[in-house]
Amino acid sequence: MIGNEYSLELCNVFHTGQVEPGTCFQRLMGSVKTGIILKDVSLEVHGGEVLAILGSKGSGKRALLEVISRRAQGPTRGQILLNGAPMSLRLFQQNCGYVTHKCDLLPGLTVEQTLHYAAHLTIGSKVSRYVKRSRMKQVMADLALTQVANRAVGDLTQSEYRRLMIGVQLVRDPVVLLLDEPTWDLDPLNTYLVISILSNHARKYGRAVVLTMEKPRSDVFPFLDRVAYLCLGDVVYTGGTRLMLDYFRSIGFPCPELENPLMYYLCLSTVDRRSRERFIESNHQIAALVEKFKLEGGPFRRKTSTMAPGGVQIMDSTTDPVGMHNMGVPTVVGGSTTPSLANNKVPLSAFGRPNAFTVAFTLYMRNLAATFNFRVVGLTHIFLRLLALPIFHLLLWIFYSGMEDYQRTFITRNGLIFNCLAGAYFVSIIVTASTFSAFRTRYYQEAQEGLYSGPLFLLSYSFLAVPFAVISVGAASRITFLLTGLHATTDWLFFGAVQLACYLLAQQQTIALMLVVRSSFTSAIVSIYLTIIYLMLGSGSLRSFHSLSDWLLYLTYATQSRYAGAFLNLQMFGNNNWVNLNGLPRDSKTNCTVPVIQTQDSLVTASSSFGCRYADGMAYVTERYGRDNNNDALSEMLDMDINLAIAFAFPIGLAIFNSLLYLIPLPAFIKAKFRE
C-alpha cells in the first residue's frame, strides 16, 4: 500500500545490458555484446521534489529510467524501493508513470479526447465519471493546454505535443513520474515552461518527478530540487541542487561566476574525446570524482538544502517532520512545503485499473473517435474503408459491362471472378496497412504500461474494422453482381459473403505481419506477394488444376482462393444462373453443336467445330477444377456449402492465431522499434 509520503530510493544498483547494436540474427540469438551500463548507482527522491538526471549521450540516463520502470532487458542487481517496498513491474505500472522519449498518439483525436480516453483507460472503475472529467480538465489547465483542447493532435506544435504526452501520464495521478528528455529539441521558452510545469506539479500534489536532460539551461536551476550526474554508468554526484555547489567547492571545483552551474559540472562529468591525451586525463579525473563521492557524498545524497527562500527550514529527508509541525515550525521535505497527512490527497492511481469490459469499450470508442471525424486523417480513413473497394468494382463494371454470350464469355466471366477476388485481397491489404499502423503503435506503447493485452486490442479493433468491411464489400459486390446474370437476393449475399471472407483474410494476414514489421509499406508488400502466390496457385483462373503437378495440387488445399474461386465459379456457371450458357455459339456467325459421348465413367462433351470448347458452364468448371480419374475429389470440390464454410474458416482461424501471436513476448529489439 502506497502511503501519504512518497519516496523512491535506489541502493547500489548495477545493470548489464546491450552495448552494441548487433545484427538482426545476433539479437535473435542473444549473442550481442553486453557490458555493465549502470555501476553502483544510489540515489533517492521524495514527494514534492524534481530530480534531474544529467549526463552526456551514452552516460546511462535512459537505462536508469528503464531499470526503475522495470522495462530494462538484462540482469539488474541492487534495490529499487518505492516507499520501502521492492519495485516490481506490477507496482510500477499501478502507481508510477513513464513518459518515453517518443510517444505516438492517435492523430485523429483532439487534445481533450486524448486525455478523456487516457483517463478512462487508466483510472479505476470505482472513480466516478465526474471525477475523471474533473481530473482531465485540471491536467489540461496545469499543462496550459486548455486553449487547444479542441485542436487535433496532428496540428499541435512540438511543445504542445510534448505537454500532451506528459498529460496522458499525469491524468491518472502517478506518485512517481519518469520523463525521458522531456525538453528535447524545444526552444528556451518552451523548455522553461515544461520544467516549471513539472516543478509545480511535484509541489502542488506532493509527487516525485524524475527526468533526464542532456543540456540543462541555467534558468531551470531553481526548479530542480535534486540532481544526479552520470558518466558511463557511474554516479559523479547526486543530491540537493543547491548543495551541489557546496560539495564541488569543498573538493576543489568551485563554479566560476556567471557560469551555468548545471552545464559546468556536466562538462566536468563528461569524458573529453577530442584527443587521446584528453580522454585519458578526463577519464582519470572522473574516476577520482566517482570515488570521492562514494567516500564523502553520503550526507549530500540524503539532503536537498539547508534553507529555502523565505526562511523556511529544509529538513533532512530522514528526519520525521511531524514533530516540527507540532512545534509550529513550517517545514519542507524534499524541497516543498509538506501539508499535514490529513490533507494529503490520495492519488487516483491508488484506485486500481478499470475492468476488461470497460477497457475494451473505451478502446472501441477511441477507435471510432479517431476514425469518424472531419479532419484529414479521419476523412482519409473513412474513404479507404468505405469507398476504395466500391470504386475498384465500379472500374470492373465499366470494363466488363456488355459481355456477349459467346464461347469466349467463359474466359471473360472467369476473369471477372478472378479480379473480384484479387480486388478484395489487395484493397484490404492497402486499407489495413494504411489505417492499422497508428493503432498498432499506440497499442505497443500502452501495453508497456500494462493497460491491456493484445487479444483485447485486436477484439476492439475488429469491432471497428469488420462493420466497415461488411458495408464496403456489400456495396462493391452489388456493383459487379449485376454482371453475373444472377438476380436473387440470396445469390448476391453469397456472392458478397465469399468476397468478404477474402477481405477479412487479407486484413488478418496484414495485421499478423505488422506485429513484427514496423513499416506499413514493407508489411503491405510482403502481404501482397503472399496473396499473389495464393491467387496463382489456388484460384484455378491462371492455371487449371488439371495441369498442376501433384505437390502443387496438394498445396492448393492450404489456400483460401481455391475454395472462394470454386464457389464463385459454381455460382457463375452453375445451372442456377438464368443466363443460358448451354451450347453458346463461337461468334455471331458460327453456332456450336456439341454432341454428348457416353464413356465408361461419365458423359463427355465434344465439339464439332473449331472454337466450340464448352457445352455448358459446368463443362468449364470441370475443366478448371477437375482432375483425371478423380470424380470423387471433383464432387467434393463442387460442394458450395463446403467451399463457403472453408472460405470463412481461414480468416476466423487466422484471427485466433493473431490473438495468440499478440500474447507471445516479443524480443526487446522488436518492441523497441515501436517506441523509438
Buried (B, 14 or more C-beta within 10 A) or exposed (E): EBEBBBBBBBEEBBBBBBEEEBEEEBBEEEEBEBEBBBBBBBBBBBBBBBBBBBBBEBBBBBBBBBBBBBBBBBEBEBEBBBBEEEBEEEBBBBBBBBBBBBBBBBBBBBBBBBBBBBBBBBBBBEBEEEBBBEBBBBBBEBBBBEEBBEBBBBBBEEBBBBBBBBBBBBBBBBBBBBBBBBBBEBEEEBBBBBBBBBBEBBBEBBBBBBBBBBBBBEBBBEBBBBBBBBBBBBBBBBBBBBBBBBBBEEBEBBBEEEEBBBBBBBEBBBBBEEEEEEEEEBBEBBBEBBEBBEEEBEEBBBBBBEEBEEEEBBBEBEEEBEEBBEEEEBBBBBBBBBEEEEEBEEBBBEBEBBEEEBBBBBBBBBBBBBBEBEBEBBBBBBEBBBBBBBBBBBEBBEEBEEBEEBBBBBEEBBBBBBBBBBBBBBBBBBBBBBBBBBBBBBBBBBBBBBBBBBBBBBBBBBBBBBEBBBBBBBBBBBBBBEBBBBEEEEBBEBBBBBBBBBBBBBBBBBBBBBBEBBEBEEBBBBBBEBBEEBBBBBBBBEEBBBEBEEEBBEBBEEBBBBBBBBBBBBBBBBEEBEBEBEBBBBEEEEEBEBEEEEEEEEEEBEBEEEEBBBBBBBBBBBBBBBBEEEEEBBEEBBBBEBBBEBBBBBBEEBBEEBBEBBEEEBEBBBBBBBBE
